[in-house]
């Protein structure tokens, strides 16, 4: 039977509660064998550094288990990034941690129902996006998205839309030239490689067109451009997959919600969605 590793995340947050709640569901419990990394009972009284250290140790152990093939999939619970930097000053998120530890180039890829969004850049300040954006990273994102749609989602000829960076996709250069200088060349090269990519499109209408079923995935240039519309459409069902790792990794797409700890209001729906999608992708 497939073994799915689950990290419970920050013990001061709702991670332990939502993992325990998901595994209490008989449907979820019967999907696979689970190995838990971290406590299933949180403790909001823990000092911040101790909570962060516990979360980091669990994440490190789970990653090593995945690399050693002791688990086939890693599903991660939420962590507090600021708190994690108390014990790892370079920590910016699960995705970056995994990419560094596995020495891989990765793409954050988000799924909610039949909508899919990949990000070229992720956890960087908005002020740096235009400077950091380059054709090499856009092309890498297109390649990994195309491959995932074929191998994980069994779409033989996937269609991918690419968002512009600027309003109205630059308005022919009057609102920015990144579309012409950086994004379009990556799309041209992707098409030469047989990837059916289109764009760059104006971001303000692109996601509405996605809901009409025009494309199999969208490549967004930065974090909020891709995730605000997707989370608005389906917050509880939105799940992250990290493309490019040597193992399958999924994650809930919510934070630690420390105001909900111990209130009975922590909802395991997103963790359940992550575990269901995990098993669908393994078919």
Secondary structure, 3 states (H helix, E strand, C coil): CCEEEEECCCCCCCHHHHHHHHHCCHHHHCCCEEEEECCCCCCCCCCHHHHHHHHHHHHHHHHHHHHCCCCCEEEECCCCHHHHCCCCCCCCCHHHHHHHHHCCCCEEEEEECCEEEEECCCCCCHHHHHHHCCHHHHHHHHHHHHHHHHHCCCCCCCEEEEECCCHHHHCCCCCCCHHHHHHHHHHHHHHHCCCEEEEEECHHHHHHHHHCCCCCEEEECCHHHHHHHHHHHHCCCCEEEEECCCCEEEEECCCCCHHHCCCCCCCCHHHHHHHHHHHHHHC
